[in-house]
Amino acid sequence: MPFDDLARLFEAAPSQFATSPLYGRLGAVVAADERLLAIAAEARPGQLPSNLLFASAHYLLLRDPSHDLAAWYPTTGAARPPEDDPGPAFTDFCLTRRADIVELMHGRLVQTNVVKRATALRLGLARVARLTGEPVTVIEVGCSAGLLLRFDEYHYDFGGRTWGEPASPVEIRTRWEGAAPAPDLGPLPAIADRVGVDLHPVDVTDPDERLWLRALIWPENRAQADLQDAALRVVAADPPRTVAGDAVEVLPRLVAEVPAGTPVVVFHAATRLHVAADRRDRFDQTIAAVGRTHALFHLSLEAEPDLAGVAFALRLRHGDGTERLAIADGHVEWIAEPPAR
Ligand SMILES: C[S@@+](CC[C@H](N)C(=O)[O-])C[C@H]1O[C@@H](n2cnc3c(N)ncnc32)[C@H](O)[C@@H]1O
């Protein structure tokens, strides 16, 4: 990515990292410093440099919080008042630890697994249940640690009603913003099978991989980290099947295993934006091709151009039709009716 584009990306940090005042401020620091932009430019193609750079620095600080920079992170001390400028400490940290940061940026992926997105998955599956009475196979593309694939083991509080497993240690609260009552999160279709595909499925039993997942959560988002920890414990006790590889290659193989007559729900959340721009058409075509052999319900929670970065759209494509079921903020703190178009 050219430096001008990179600088614009980091200048947009206050909106991209809306719930992280620290990353909002650090964005301007990176955008104004060619030495930091050069480090950010090391991100792998298709990976957002801003997420990767901030996560890499956070990961190194979590491992060793001895640098002054740790004093600005709520996860490693946060002794400094927010009005103090974190720029000099961040710049020094990145230049001192450049080799470690670059190694992480070459080897790691943006794999944030946001547990609250399970509410959107349930909402979409409840709609699928009204369209087919058959048991379905759920395939999640970009499943990261597989936390969303265990959606039916969690408890949900949505729009004034509760759903799911009351005794679950994973309690997901999502606001409903709409004049009409909140849509139902159930009943769900019977699940014939479930499987995830990811470029790099996160091994939930590996402490280092869990630390990387922790580092991906913006430092202020303590509640999100606690929820992730709870879900990791549930999933580590019974990890869903996941397959490593690019969905373009792996999805056709997985679909070939699904018995004829079993509808397939292909779900992805915050994944398409991490696919390199020149591969997105193939990504879309690979999913659409599932419809040649099986009844396909393509459910996605992704950015769409008219939402201008303020929300994701929960969309369901089936048959010849497509419907926006809802919109939601990226972390699914709230879900709302889709705007009329
Ligand atoms: C930002 S994470 C989102 C994870 C999860 N869907 C969620 O919403 O919590 C995006 C995930 O998509 C995966 N990914 C990106 N491109 C992919 C591709 N072409 N095939 C399979 N997985 C991909 C990444 O490795 C990463 O784990």
The ligand as a MOL file (V3000), in Angstrom:
LIG
                    3D

  0  0  0     0  0            999 V3000
M  V30 BEGIN CTAB
M  V30 COUNTS 27 29 0 0 0
M  V30 BEGIN ATOM
M  V30 1 C -11.3710 -10.4170 11.6560 0
M  V30 2 S -11.3800 -12.1620 11.7490 0 CHG=1
M  V30 3 C -13.0960 -12.4640 12.1010 0
M  V30 4 C -13.2960 -13.7890 12.8030 0
M  V30 5 C -14.7360 -14.1860 13.0700 0
M  V30 6 N -15.4410 -14.3680 11.8200 0
M  V30 7 C -15.4630 -13.1830 13.9210 0
M  V30 8 O -16.3100 -12.4560 13.3830 0
M  V30 9 O -15.2180 -13.1010 15.1100 0 CHG=-1
M  V30 10 C -11.2460 -12.6410 10.0540 0
M  V30 11 C -10.8300 -14.0950 9.8900 0
M  V30 12 O -10.9470 -14.4360 8.5060 0
M  V30 13 C -9.8590 -15.2560 8.1470 0
M  V30 14 N -9.7180 -15.1790 6.6780 0
M  V30 15 C -9.4210 -14.0870 5.9420 0
M  V30 16 N -9.4060 -14.4000 4.6280 0
M  V30 17 C -9.7260 -15.7100 4.5340 0
M  V30 18 C -9.8630 -16.6160 3.4520 0
M  V30 19 N -9.6740 -16.2290 2.1820 0
M  V30 20 N -10.1890 -17.8970 3.7150 0
M  V30 21 C -10.3740 -18.3070 5.0050 0
M  V30 22 N -10.2490 -17.4930 6.0690 0
M  V30 23 C -9.9240 -16.2090 5.8490 0
M  V30 24 C -8.6950 -14.6840 8.9480 0
M  V30 25 O -7.6430 -15.6160 9.0940 0
M  V30 26 C -9.3890 -14.3680 10.2730 0
M  V30 27 O -9.3120 -15.4280 11.1760 0
M  V30 END ATOM
M  V30 BEGIN BOND
M  V30 1 1 1 2
M  V30 2 1 2 3
M  V30 3 1 2 10
M  V30 4 1 3 4
M  V30 5 1 4 5
M  V30 6 1 5 6
M  V30 7 1 5 7
M  V30 8 2 7 8
M  V30 9 1 7 9
M  V30 10 1 10 11
M  V30 11 1 11 12
M  V30 12 1 11 26
M  V30 13 1 12 13
M  V30 14 1 13 14
M  V30 15 1 13 24
M  V30 16 1 14 15
M  V30 17 1 14 23
M  V30 18 2 15 16
M  V30 19 1 16 17
M  V30 20 1 17 18
M  V30 21 2 17 23
M  V30 22 1 18 19
M  V30 23 2 18 20
M  V30 24 1 20 21
M  V30 25 2 21 22
M  V30 26 1 22 23
M  V30 27 1 24 25
M  V30 28 1 24 26
M  V30 29 1 26 27
M  V30 END BOND
M  V30 END CTAB
M  END
